[in-house]
Amino acid sequence: MPTYDYECTVCKHTFEAFHSITADALETCPVCGKKLKRLIGGGMGIIFKGSGFYTTDYKKTSAVTGGNGTSPKKVSREPAKPEEKKPVPVSDKKTKSKV
């Protein structure tokens, strides 16, 4: 259920009310008993909490602290380079197998 902000048109008392969307808006001020108006809010901003998303998705390459406040780490956006394969040495001698 959403929280609505109300303000009295006479005494300017403001408060929040928690009720369903389908419920009727409140009409009388709890302080003076006069008429209320429902305020339009900007809504809440998104708050990201936790570790992992910030350093991998939003932060540019620079020193950042770990998600738990540990020492700074270097974050790189370059793709990992594949490991180079070393050539397998081939023997020039042919061995004879004894069967």
N, CA, C and O atoms as a GROMACS GRO file, in nm:
protein
  396
    1MET      N    1   0.084  -0.119   0.000
    1MET     CA    2   0.000   0.000   0.000
    1MET      C    3   0.088   0.125   0.000
    1MET      O    4   0.191   0.128   0.067
    2PRO      N    5   0.048   0.226  -0.073
    2PRO     CA    6   0.129   0.349  -0.081
    2PRO      C    7   0.106   0.442   0.037
    2PRO      O    8   0.008   0.432   0.110
    3THR      N    9   0.200   0.533   0.053
    3THR     CA   10   0.191   0.637   0.154
    3THR      C   11   0.157   0.768   0.085
    3THR      O   12   0.221   0.805  -0.014
    4TYR      N   13   0.058   0.838   0.136
    4TYR     CA   14   0.014   0.965   0.078
    4TYR      C   15   0.046   1.079   0.173
    4TYR      O   16   0.037   1.064   0.295
    5ASP      N   17   0.082   1.194   0.118
    5ASP     CA   18   0.107   1.315   0.196
    5ASP      C   19  -0.017   1.404   0.188
    5ASP      O   20  -0.075   1.424   0.081
    6TYR      N   21  -0.056   1.458   0.304
    6TYR     CA   22  -0.171   1.548   0.311
    6TYR      C   23  -0.130   1.678   0.377
    6TYR      O   24  -0.039   1.680   0.460
    7GLU      N   25  -0.198   1.788   0.340
    7GLU     CA   26  -0.176   1.918   0.403
    7GLU      C   27  -0.311   1.984   0.426
    7GLU      O   28  -0.398   1.982   0.340
    8CYS      N   29  -0.326   2.042   0.544
    8CYS     CA   30  -0.449   2.114   0.577
    8CYS      C   31  -0.448   2.248   0.505
    8CYS      O   32  -0.346   2.317   0.503
    9THR      N   33  -0.562   2.286   0.447
    9THR     CA   34  -0.571   2.413   0.375
    9THR      C   35  -0.578   2.533   0.470
    9THR      O   36  -0.556   2.646   0.428
   10VAL      N   37  -0.609   2.509   0.600
   10VAL     CA   38  -0.623   2.618   0.695
   10VAL      C   39  -0.500   2.631   0.785
   10VAL      O   40  -0.434   2.736   0.786
   11CYS      N   41  -0.469   2.526   0.860
   11CYS     CA   42  -0.359   2.535   0.957
   11CYS      C   43  -0.224   2.490   0.900
   11CYS      O   44  -0.122   2.499   0.969
   12LYS      N   45  -0.221   2.442   0.777
   12LYS     CA   46  -0.100   2.399   0.706
   12LYS      C   47  -0.028   2.281   0.772
   12LYS      O   48   0.091   2.258   0.748
   13HIS      N   49  -0.101   2.206   0.855
   13HIS     CA   50  -0.046   2.084   0.915
   13HIS      C   51  -0.026   1.980   0.805
   13HIS      O   52  -0.116   1.955   0.725
   14THR      N   53   0.094   1.920   0.800
   14THR     CA   54   0.121   1.816   0.700
   14THR      C   55   0.148   1.685   0.771
   14THR      O   56   0.204   1.682   0.880
   15PHE      N   57   0.105   1.575   0.707
   15PHE     CA   58   0.126   1.442   0.762
   15PHE      C   59   0.116   1.339   0.650
   15PHE      O   60   0.073   1.369   0.539
   16GLU      N   61   0.156   1.218   0.683
   16GLU     CA   62   0.150   1.108   0.588
   16GLU      C   63   0.041   1.011   0.631
   16GLU      O   64   0.020   0.989   0.751
   17ALA      N   65  -0.028   0.953   0.534
   17ALA     CA   66  -0.129   0.851   0.562
   17ALA      C   67  -0.100   0.730   0.474
   17ALA      O   68  -0.067   0.743   0.356
   18PHE      N   69  -0.114   0.614   0.533
   18PHE     CA   70  -0.085   0.488   0.465
   18PHE      C   71  -0.218   0.417   0.440
   18PHE      O   72  -0.279   0.364   0.533
   19HIS      N   73  -0.262   0.416   0.313
   19HIS     CA   74  -0.386   0.346   0.280
   19HIS      C   75  -0.382   0.299   0.135
   19HIS      O   76  -0.296   0.340   0.058
   20SER      N   77  -0.476   0.212   0.098
   20SER     CA   78  -0.474   0.152  -0.035
   20SER      C   79  -0.509   0.254  -0.143
   20SER      O   80  -0.563   0.362  -0.116
   21ILE      N   81  -0.478   0.217  -0.265
   21ILE     CA   82  -0.505   0.305  -0.379
   21ILE      C   83  -0.655   0.324  -0.399
   21ILE      O   84  -0.700   0.432  -0.437
   22THR      N   85  -0.730   0.220  -0.373
   22THR     CA   86  -0.876   0.227  -0.396
   22THR      C   87  -0.951   0.298  -0.283
   22THR      O   88  -1.069   0.330  -0.299
   23ALA      N   89  -0.885   0.323  -0.170
   23ALA     CA   90  -0.952   0.391  -0.059
   23ALA      C   91  -0.974   0.538  -0.093
   23ALA      O   92  -0.896   0.598  -0.167
   24ASP      N   93  -1.080   0.595  -0.039
   24ASP     CA   94  -1.108   0.738  -0.060
   24ASP      C   95  -1.002   0.823   0.011
   24ASP      O   96  -0.950   0.783   0.115
   25ALA      N   97  -0.972   0.939  -0.047
   25ALA     CA   98  -0.875   1.031   0.013
   25ALA      C   99  -0.932   1.087   0.143
   25ALA      O  100  -1.053   1.104   0.157
   26LEU      N  101  -0.842   1.117   0.238
   26LEU     CA  102  -0.886   1.177   0.363
   26LEU      C  103  -0.935   1.319   0.335
   26LEU      O  104  -0.886   1.386   0.244
   27GLU      N  105  -1.033   1.364   0.416
   27GLU     CA  106  -1.094   1.495   0.389
   27GLU      C  107  -1.081   1.595   0.503
   27GLU      O  108  -1.086   1.715   0.480
   28THR      N  109  -1.066   1.547   0.628
   28THR     CA  110  -1.062   1.640   0.741
   28THR      C  111  -0.928   1.633   0.814
   28THR      O  112  -0.872   1.524   0.832
   29CYS      N  113  -0.877   1.748   0.854
   29CYS     CA  114  -0.750   1.760   0.924
   29CYS      C  115  -0.763   1.702   1.065
   29CYS      O  116  -0.860   1.732   1.135
   30PRO      N  117  -0.666   1.619   1.108
   30PRO     CA  118  -0.674   1.564   1.243
   30PRO      C  119  -0.646   1.667   1.352
   30PRO      O  120  -0.675   1.642   1.469
   31VAL      N  121  -0.590   1.784   1.317
   31VAL     CA  122  -0.558   1.887   1.416
   31VAL      C  123  -0.673   1.985   1.433
   31VAL      O  124  -0.720   2.008   1.545
   32CYS      N  125  -0.720   2.044   1.320
   32CYS     CA  126  -0.823   2.148   1.330
   32CYS      C  127  -0.959   2.106   1.275
   32CYS      O  128  -1.058   2.175   1.298
   33GLY      N  129  -0.965   1.995   1.204
   33GLY     CA  130  -1.093   1.947   1.151
   33GLY      C  131  -1.136   2.012   1.020
   33GLY      O  132  -1.247   1.989   0.974
   34LYS      N  133  -1.051   2.093   0.960
   34LYS     CA  134  -1.084   2.160   0.834
   34LYS      C  135  -1.046   2.073   0.716
   34LYS      O  136  -1.008   1.957   0.732
   35LYS      N  137  -1.057   2.130   0.595
   35LYS     CA  138  -1.038   2.055   0.471
   35LYS      C  139  -0.890   2.024   0.443
   35LYS      O  140  -0.803   2.108   0.465
   36LEU      N  141  -0.863   1.902   0.393
   36LEU     CA  142  -0.729   1.858   0.354
   36LEU      C  143  -0.715   1.857   0.204
   36LEU      O  144  -0.813   1.847   0.131
   37LYS      N  145  -0.591   1.867   0.158
   37LYS     CA  146  -0.562   1.841   0.018
   37LYS      C  147  -0.448   1.739   0.013
   37LYS      O  148  -0.356   1.743   0.094
   38ARG      N  149  -0.458   1.648  -0.083
   38ARG     CA  150  -0.353   1.546  -0.098
   38ARG      C  151  -0.242   1.605  -0.184
   38ARG      O  152  -0.267   1.658  -0.291
   39LEU      N  153  -0.119   1.594  -0.136
   39LEU     CA  154  -0.003   1.647  -0.207
   39LEU      C  155   0.050   1.544  -0.307
   39LEU      O  156   0.040   1.423  -0.285
   40ILE      N  157   0.105   1.594  -0.413
   40ILE     CA  158   0.165   1.507  -0.513
   40ILE      C  159   0.314   1.504  -0.486
   40ILE      O  160   0.380   1.608  -0.486
   41GLY      N  161   0.367   1.384  -0.464
   41GLY     CA  162   0.509   1.369  -0.433
   41GLY      C  163   0.587   1.330  -0.557
   41GLY      O  164   0.531   1.286  -0.658
   42GLY      N  165   0.717   1.346  -0.546
   42GLY     CA  166   0.806   1.310  -0.656
   42GLY      C  167   0.840   1.162  -0.658
   42GLY      O  168   0.907   1.115  -0.749
   43GLY      N  169   0.794   1.088  -0.559
   43GLY     CA  170   0.826   0.947  -0.551
   43GLY      C  171   0.963   0.928  -0.488
   43GLY      O  172   1.030   1.024  -0.451
   44MET      N  173   1.001   0.804  -0.476
   44MET     CA  174   1.130   0.772  -0.416
   44MET      C  175   1.233   0.746  -0.523
   44MET      O  176   1.200   0.696  -0.631
   45GLY      N  177   1.354   0.780  -0.495
   45GLY     CA  178   1.464   0.748  -0.584
   45GLY      C  179   1.506   0.603  -0.562
   45GLY      O  180   1.475   0.544  -0.458
   46ILE      N  181   1.574   0.548  -0.657
   46ILE     CA  182   1.621   0.411  -0.644
   46ILE      C  183   1.751   0.412  -0.565
   46ILE      O  184   1.843   0.489  -0.595
   47ILE      N  185   1.758   0.327  -0.466
   47ILE     CA  186   1.878   0.316  -0.384
   47ILE      C  187   1.935   0.176  -0.405
   47ILE      O  188   1.869   0.077  -0.375
   48PHE      N  189   2.058   0.169  -0.457
   48PHE     CA  190   2.125   0.041  -0.477
   48PHE      C  191   2.211   0.013  -0.355
   48PHE      O  192   2.296   0.094  -0.319
   49LYS      N  193   2.189  -0.101  -0.293
   49LYS     CA  194   2.270  -0.140  -0.178
   49LYS      C  195   2.330  -0.276  -0.207
   49LYS      O  196   2.272  -0.357  -0.279
   50GLY      N  197   2.445  -0.300  -0.151
   50GLY     CA  198   2.510  -0.429  -0.170
   50GLY      C  199   2.638  -0.413  -0.249
   50GLY      O  200   2.677  -0.302  -0.285
   51SER      N  201   2.702  -0.522  -0.275
   51SER     CA  202   2.828  -0.516  -0.348
   51SER      C  203   2.814  -0.583  -0.482
   51SER      O  204   2.725  -0.666  -0.503
   52GLY      N  205   2.901  -0.548  -0.573
   52GLY     CA  206   2.906  -0.615  -0.702
   52GLY      C  207   2.856  -0.532  -0.817
   52GLY      O  208   2.927  -0.520  -0.917
   53PHE      N  209   2.738  -0.475  -0.810
   53PHE     CA  210   2.684  -0.406  -0.925
   53PHE      C  211   2.755  -0.275  -0.954
   53PHE      O  212   2.774  -0.240  -1.070
   54TYR      N  213   2.795  -0.203  -0.852
   54TYR     CA  214   2.853  -0.070  -0.872
   54TYR      C  215   2.988  -0.078  -0.939
   54TYR      O  216   3.014  -0.006  -1.036
   55THR      N  217   3.075  -0.164  -0.890
   55THR     CA  218   3.209  -0.170  -0.946
   55THR      C  219   3.212  -0.234  -1.083
   55THR      O  220   3.305  -0.209  -1.160
   56THR      N  221   3.115  -0.316  -1.115
   56THR     CA  222   3.118  -0.383  -1.245
   56THR      C  223   3.033  -0.314  -1.350
   56THR      O  224   3.061  -0.330  -1.469
   57ASP      N  225   2.933  -0.240  -1.312
   57ASP     CA  226   2.840  -0.185  -1.410
   57ASP      C  227   2.847  -0.033  -1.427
   57ASP      O  228   2.828   0.016  -1.539
   58TYR      N  229   2.874   0.041  -1.324
   58TYR     CA  230   2.858   0.186  -1.333
   58TYR      C  231   2.987   0.266  -1.316
   58TYR      O  232   2.997   0.377  -1.368
   59LYS      N  233   3.082   0.214  -1.247
   59LYS     CA  234   3.203   0.291  -1.219
   59LYS      C  235   3.303   0.281  -1.333
   59LYS      O  236   3.323   0.173  -1.389
   60LYS      N  237   3.366   0.394  -1.368
   60LYS     CA  238   3.470   0.394  -1.470
   60LYS      C  239   3.597   0.333  -1.412
   60LYS      O  240   3.605   0.308  -1.291
   61THR      N  241   3.694   0.309  -1.496
   61THR     CA  242   3.818   0.248  -1.449
   61THR      C  243   3.893   0.344  -1.359
   61THR      O  244   3.952   0.442  -1.405
   62SER      N  245   3.889   0.315  -1.232
   62SER     CA  246   3.960   0.393  -1.131
   62SER      C  247   3.961   0.311  -1.004
   62SER      O  248   3.899   0.205  -0.996
   63ALA      N  249   4.031   0.359  -0.906
   63ALA     CA  250   4.036   0.288  -0.779
   63ALA      C  251   3.903   0.306  -0.707
   63ALA      O  252   3.855   0.419  -0.690
   64VAL      N  253   3.844   0.199  -0.666
   64VAL     CA  254   3.718   0.203  -0.592
   64VAL      C  255   3.733   0.114  -0.470
   64VAL      O  256   3.813   0.021  -0.468
   65THR      N  257   3.654   0.143  -0.369
   65THR     CA  258   3.658   0.058  -0.252
   65THR      C  259   3.569  -0.062  -0.275
   65THR      O  260   3.473  -0.056  -0.352
   66GLY      N  261   3.602  -0.170  -0.210
   66GLY     CA  262   3.522  -0.290  -0.221
   66GLY      C  263   3.386  -0.268  -0.158
   66GLY      O  264   3.366  -0.169  -0.088
   67GLY      N  265   3.293  -0.357  -0.182
   67GLY     CA  266   3.157  -0.344  -0.131
   67GLY      C  267   3.150  -0.344   0.020
   67GLY      O  268   3.053  -0.296   0.077
   68ASN      N  269   3.252  -0.399   0.088
   68ASN     CA  270   3.250  -0.405   0.233
   68ASN      C  271   3.346  -0.305   0.297
   68ASN      O  272   3.381  -0.320   0.414
   69GLY      N  273   3.390  -0.202   0.223
   69GLY     CA  274   3.476  -0.099   0.276
   69GLY      C  275   3.622  -0.140   0.283
   69GLY      O  276   3.699  -0.080   0.357
   70THR      N  277   3.662  -0.238   0.208
   70THR     CA  278   3.800  -0.282   0.208
   70THR      C  279   3.886  -0.187   0.126
   70THR      O  280   3.837  -0.085   0.077
   71SER      N  281   4.011  -0.220   0.112
   71SER     CA  282   4.104  -0.132   0.041
   71SER      C  283   4.066  -0.120  -0.107
   71SER      O  284   3.996  -0.205  -0.161
   72PRO      N  285   4.113  -0.011  -0.172
   72PRO     CA  286   4.076   0.013  -0.311
   72PRO      C  287   4.125  -0.097  -0.405
   72PRO      O  288   4.230  -0.158  -0.383
   73LYS      N  289   4.046  -0.121  -0.509
   73LYS     CA  290   4.080  -0.217  -0.613
   73LYS      C  291   4.081  -0.145  -0.746
   73LYS      O  292   4.014  -0.042  -0.762
   74LYS      N  293   4.155  -0.196  -0.842
   74LYS     CA  294   4.156  -0.139  -0.976
   74LYS      C  295   4.057  -0.218  -1.061
   74LYS      O  296   4.063  -0.341  -1.067
   75VAL      N  297   3.965  -0.147  -1.125
   75VAL     CA  298   3.865  -0.210  -1.209
   75VAL      C  299   3.898  -0.180  -1.354
   75VAL      O  300   3.919  -0.064  -1.389
   76SER      N  301   3.903  -0.281  -1.437
   76SER     CA  302   3.936  -0.262  -1.577
   76SER      C  303   3.818  -0.304  -1.664
   76SER      O  304   3.754  -0.405  -1.636
   77ARG      N  305   3.791  -0.226  -1.767
   77ARG     CA  306   3.681  -0.259  -1.857
   77ARG      C  307   3.730  -0.329  -1.983
   77ARG      O  308   3.651  -0.361  -2.071
   78GLU      N  309   3.862  -0.353  -1.992
   78GLU     CA  310   3.916  -0.421  -2.110
   78GLU      C  311   3.887  -0.569  -2.101
   78GLU      O  312   3.892  -0.627  -1.992
   79PRO      N  313   3.856  -0.633  -2.214
   79PRO     CA  314   3.829  -0.777  -2.210
   79PRO      C  315   3.957  -0.853  -2.175
   79PRO      O  316   4.068  -0.809  -2.206
   80ALA      N  317   3.939  -0.966  -2.111
   80ALA     CA  318   4.054  -1.048  -2.073
   80ALA      C  319   4.121  -1.105  -2.197
   80ALA      O  320   4.054  -1.144  -2.293
   81LYS      N  321   4.254  -1.108  -2.194
   81LYS     CA  322   4.329  -1.161  -2.307
   81LYS      C  323   4.337  -1.313  -2.293
   81LYS      O  324   4.360  -1.363  -2.182
   82PRO      N  325   4.320  -1.386  -2.402
   82PRO     CA  326   4.332  -1.532  -2.392
   82PRO      C  327   4.477  -1.570  -2.366
   82PRO      O  328   4.570  -1.502  -2.410
   83GLU      N  329   4.494  -1.680  -2.295
   83GLU     CA  330   4.630  -1.725  -2.266
   83GLU      C  331   4.695  -1.777  -2.393
   83GLU      O  332   4.632  -1.843  -2.476
   84GLU      N  333   4.823  -1.746  -2.406
   84GLU     CA  334   4.896  -1.793  -2.523
   84GLU      C  335   4.932  -1.939  -2.502
   84GLU      O  336   4.975  -1.979  -2.394
   85LYS      N  337   4.915  -2.018  -2.606
   85LYS     CA  338   4.949  -2.160  -2.598
   85LYS      C  339   5.094  -2.178  -2.640
   85LYS      O  340   5.137  -2.127  -2.743
   86LYS      N  341   5.166  -2.251  -2.558
   86LYS     CA  342   5.306  -2.277  -2.588
   86LYS      C  343   5.313  -2.395  -2.684
   86LYS      O  344   5.236  -2.490  -2.670
   87PRO      N  345   5.403  -2.391  -2.782
   87PRO     CA  346   5.413  -2.503  -2.875
   87PRO      C  347   5.467  -2.626  -2.802
   87PRO      O  348   5.554  -2.618  -2.716
   88VAL      N  349   5.412  -2.739  -2.841
   88VAL     CA  350   5.455  -2.866  -2.782
   88VAL      C  351   5.583  -2.909  -2.853
   88VAL      O  352   5.583  -2.917  -2.976
   89PRO      N  353   5.692  -2.937  -2.779
   89PRO     CA  354   5.816  -2.978  -2.845
   89PRO      C  355   5.798  -3.114  -2.913
   89PRO      O  356   5.740  -3.206  -2.857
   90VAL      N  357   5.850  -3.123  -3.035
   90VAL     CA  358   5.841  -3.246  -3.112
   90VAL      C  359   5.981  -3.307  -3.116
   90VAL      O  360   6.079  -3.238  -3.142
   91SER      N  361   5.989  -3.433  -3.090
   91SER     CA  362   6.117  -3.502  -3.090
   91SER      C  363   6.157  -3.536  -3.232
   91SER      O  364   6.073  -3.582  -3.310
   92ASP      N  365   6.286  -3.515  -3.267
   92ASP     CA  366   6.335  -3.550  -3.400
   92ASP      C  367   6.366  -3.699  -3.411
   92ASP      O  368   6.366  -3.755  -3.520
   93LYS      N  369   6.393  -3.760  -3.300
   93LYS     CA  370   6.427  -3.902  -3.303
   93LYS      C  371   6.302  -3.986  -3.310
   93LYS      O  372   6.202  -3.958  -3.246
   94LYS      N  373   6.312  -4.089  -3.391
   94LYS     CA  374   6.200  -4.183  -3.396
   94LYS      C  375   6.237  -4.300  -3.308
   94LYS      O  376   6.343  -4.362  -3.323
   95THR      N  377   6.150  -4.329  -3.218
   95THR     CA  378   6.180  -4.440  -3.129
   95THR      C  379   6.121  -4.568  -3.182
   95THR      O  380   6.012  -4.569  -3.240
   96LYS      N  381   6.193  -4.673  -3.164
   96LYS     CA  382   6.144  -4.804  -3.205
   96LYS      C  383   6.086  -4.872  -3.084
   96LYS      O  384   6.149  -4.879  -2.978
   97SER      N  385   5.971  -4.920  -3.099
   97SER     CA  386   5.910  -4.988  -2.988
   97SER      C  387   5.940  -5.138  -2.999
   97SER      O  388   5.937  -5.196  -3.108
   98LYS      N  389   5.969  -5.197  -2.889
   98LYS     CA  390   5.996  -5.341  -2.885
   98LYS      C  391   5.868  -5.411  -2.852
   98LYS      O  392   5.807  -5.388  -2.747
   99VAL      N  393   5.828  -5.496  -2.941
   99VAL     CA  394   5.704  -5.569  -2.919
   99VAL      C  395   5.734  -5.715  -2.907
   99VAL      O  396   5.642  -5.795  -2.888
   0.00000   0.00000   0.00000
